[in-house]
Amino acid sequence: MQTKDHPKTNSTQAFLLRPYQQRAVEWAKCGADGLIIAPAGSGKTLIASSIIKYHSQIGGMAFGWLAPTRETCQQAIASLIAVGVDPALVEVRCPHESVDFSRKNLIIVDEAKHAPATTWRKIIESCKGIRIGFDATPWSDDSERNEILRKLFRDTQFEIRRDELAGVLAHATVFMSTATDPNLQQKIDDQIERLFTDRKRYMQVSQPILRAMCAWEALTEIGICGNQTRNGTAIMLAHRSSATGPTLVLVPRVALGEMYASKIKGSILVHSKMPKKLRREAMEEFKAGNIEIMIATSLADEGLDLPNVHTLVMVSGGRSAQKTIQRASRALRRAPGKDTAIIHDFKDTFHPLAQAHSKKRVKCYKELGCSIP
């Protein structure tokens, strides 16, 4: 994404940083590589832009900014303008574009959890200058991937604690529904075996990994997408919640989102395959209050800036702490007139594995400081 057409800005523009943001900027002034771990809603793009502003005043430096989506690229550019940096000084790119950061003196890596991926890693390793990564949830269950991430940022990190954001994030209450169709466990187990038997003949992955993949697909297909009682409850909750404020419904598949959109009057579905212009317009309409209910797929996992979300309906399921925190944080951002938020999720007792996933999500909600009646 090129930035050369953006207007020049006043580099001396004052911008007041919160104390924890200023501490992160001061830490980065030393010029060393590092990973800044900051909770969702803490203003990571603002911190990153302020770091670039400091180094740009030294002069003679070239800057790069790697972000996962065009939406996060646009947010980066807006943040640079906000702190008084001419965005023409910073090359903001998605990794799927042709990117050469080998001559940059400093690069920002947004959503640094992706850094170990082959394309990301190649771009980052080409930079011999300063590498600063940002993420709310950088670590995964894959120890090898975590080790690569540490090495890319010289095994150095700075962490902003969640308790430092007191007064910045909204307080959320989480309600866990028991709604589900009966007698799904055997159907799911049978589907897992069918998928596993078929795919082990040609998929070049270990059997435990393959079985886990088949299990998740069966849980999603039968336990979530095909679960009429669960979906009926989620639709009802979305209808009811829209009366109290903007509502975001997160679904695992586009087809399920289309079904929800057909049954929820006044809602709109956004997903990564729709035209970018339409997606951007829909988000702006939602933020402006002209759309009460937005239904979204996995594009909401990263960089979806919708601070006005009052109620989140978590249809997607899953056990990933990273994704749970990212998704829950869509509702945790404080906004004018918004001090509290509601999250609706499901206990998913239809299968022991799904119920275990649900318990892991509950653990994440507690770590985020949410109340669970």
DAQUICOR-V681926 format. One record per pair of residues at least 24 apart in sequence whose ideal C-beta (glycine too) atoms are under 8 Angstrom apart, sorted by the first residue. I is the first residue (numbers start at 1). J is the second residue. If there is no record, write none. Layout:
# DAQUICOR-V681926
i={I,I}
j={J,J}
This chain:
# DAQUICOR-V681926
i={1,1,1,1,1,1,1,1,2,3,3,3,3,3,3,4,6,6,6,6,6,8,8,9,9,9,9,9,9,10,11,11,11,11,11,11,12,13,13,14,15,15,15,15,15,17,17,17,18,18,19,20,20,20,21,21,21,23,24,24,24,25,25,25,27,28,28,28,29,31,31,32,32,32,33,33,33,33,33,33,34,34,34,34,34,34,34,35,35,35,35,35,35,35,35,35,35,35,35,36,36,36,36,36,36,36,36,37,37,37,37,37,37,37,38,38,38,38,38,39,39,39,39,39,39,40,40,40,40,40,40,41,41,41,41,41,41,41,41,42,42,42,42,44,44,44,45,45,45,45,45,46,46,46,47,48,48,48,48,48,48,49,49,49,49,49,49,50,51,51,51,52,52,52,52,52,52,53,53,53,55,55,55,56,56,60,61,61,62,62,62,62,62,63,63,63,63,63,63,63,63,64,64,64,64,64,64,64,64,64,64,64,65,65,65,65,65,65,65,66,66,66,66,66,66,66,66,66,66,66,66,67,67,67,67,67,67,68,68,68,68,68,68,68,69,69,69,69,70,70,71,71,71,71,71,71,71,72,72,72,72,74,75,75,76,76,95,95,95,99,100,101,101,102,102,102,104,105,105,106,106,106,107,107,108,108,108,109,109,110,110,111,111,111,112,112,112,113,113,113,113,113,113,115,115,115,115,116,116,116,116,121,121,124,125,136,136,136,137,137,137,137,140,162,162,167,168,169,169,169,169,170,170,170,170,170,170,170,170,170,171,171,171,171,171,171,172,172,172,172,172,172,172,172,172,172,172,173,173,173,173,173,173,173,173,174,174,174,174,174,174,174,174,174,175,175,175,175,175,175,176,176,176,176,176,176,177,177,177,177,177,177,177,178,178,178,179,179,179,179,179,180,180,180,180,180,180,180,180,181,181,181,181,181,181,184,184,184,184,184,185,185,185,187,188,188,188,188,188,188,189,189,191,191,191,191,192,215,216,219,219,219,219,219,220,220,220,223,223,223,223,223,224,224,224,224,224,225,225,225,225,227,230,230,230,231,231,231,231,233,234,234,234,234,234,235,235,235,237,237,237,238,238,238,238,238,239,241,241,241,241,241,242,242,242,242,244,244,244,245,245,245,245,245,246,246,246,246,246,246,246,246,246,246,247,247,247,247,247,247,247,247,248,248,248,248,248,248,248,248,248,248,248,248,249,249,249,249,249,249,249,250,250,250,250,250,250,250,250,250,250,250,251,251,251,251,251,252,252,252,252,252,252,253,254,256,257,257,257,260,260,261,264,264,266,266,266,267,267,267,267,267,268,268,268,269,269,269,270,270,270,270,270,271,271,271,272,272,272,300,300,300,301,301,302,304,306,306,307,307,307,307,308,308,309,309,310,310,310,311,311,311,311,312,312,312,312,313,314,314,314,314,314,315,317,317,317,317,317,318,318,319,319,319,319,321,321,321,324,324,324,324,325,325,325,328,328,328,328,329,332,343}
j={70,73,74,77,92,93,94,97,91,77,87,88,90,91,92,88,77,81,86,87,88,86,88,80,81,84,85,86,87,84,53,56,57,84,85,86,84,83,84,84,46,50,82,83,84,46,47,50,43,168,164,160,164,165,46,47,50,160,51,158,160,50,51,54,158,54,132,158,54,55,130,130,154,156,130,131,132,153,154,156,132,133,153,154,156,157,158,112,132,133,134,135,138,149,150,153,156,157,158,132,133,134,135,157,158,159,160,135,136,138,157,158,159,160,134,135,136,159,160,136,160,162,165,169,329,136,325,326,329,332,333,165,168,169,307,329,332,333,334,136,160,165,168,110,134,136,75,76,79,110,134,79,82,83,134,76,79,108,110,132,134,76,79,80,82,83,85,83,106,108,132,80,85,89,90,106,108,83,84,85,105,106,130,85,89,105,105,106,91,103,104,105,106,89,90,91,104,105,106,107,108,90,91,92,93,99,101,104,106,107,108,127,90,91,92,93,107,108,110,93,94,95,99,101,107,108,109,110,120,123,124,92,93,94,110,111,303,94,95,110,111,114,302,303,94,299,302,303,94,276,279,280,283,299,303,304,305,110,111,302,303,280,303,305,108,110,119,120,123,123,126,126,127,126,127,128,129,129,130,130,131,132,131,132,132,133,134,133,134,134,303,135,302,303,138,149,153,137,138,139,140,149,322,148,149,152,153,145,148,149,152,148,152,152,152,325,326,329,321,322,325,326,322,368,369,334,334,332,333,334,369,331,332,333,334,335,338,339,340,341,339,340,341,369,370,371,328,331,332,340,341,342,343,365,368,370,371,340,341,342,343,370,371,372,373,342,343,344,345,362,365,370,371,372,342,343,344,345,372,373,345,346,347,358,362,372,230,233,237,344,345,346,347,346,347,349,229,230,232,233,346,223,227,229,230,346,348,349,350,226,227,228,229,230,350,222,223,227,350,351,350,351,352,222,218,219,222,223,350,351,218,351,217,218,221,222,218,353,318,317,351,353,354,357,252,253,317,317,348,350,351,354,252,256,315,316,317,252,253,255,256,350,315,346,350,256,259,260,315,346,260,313,315,344,346,260,263,264,311,313,344,264,267,293,311,313,264,310,311,313,342,344,266,292,293,311,310,311,342,308,309,310,311,338,286,289,292,293,294,306,308,309,310,311,292,293,294,309,310,311,312,313,293,294,295,296,300,306,309,311,312,313,330,331,293,294,295,296,312,313,315,295,296,297,300,312,313,314,315,316,327,330,295,296,297,315,316,297,298,315,316,317,318,297,297,315,295,296,297,295,315,295,293,295,291,292,293,291,292,293,294,295,293,294,295,294,295,296,294,295,296,297,299,296,297,299,297,298,299,326,327,330,326,327,326,330,330,333,333,334,335,338,335,338,333,341,338,341,342,341,342,343,344,341,342,343,344,344,343,344,345,346,361,346,346,348,354,357,358,357,361,356,357,360,361,360,363,364,360,361,364,365,364,367,368,364,365,368,370,368,368,370}
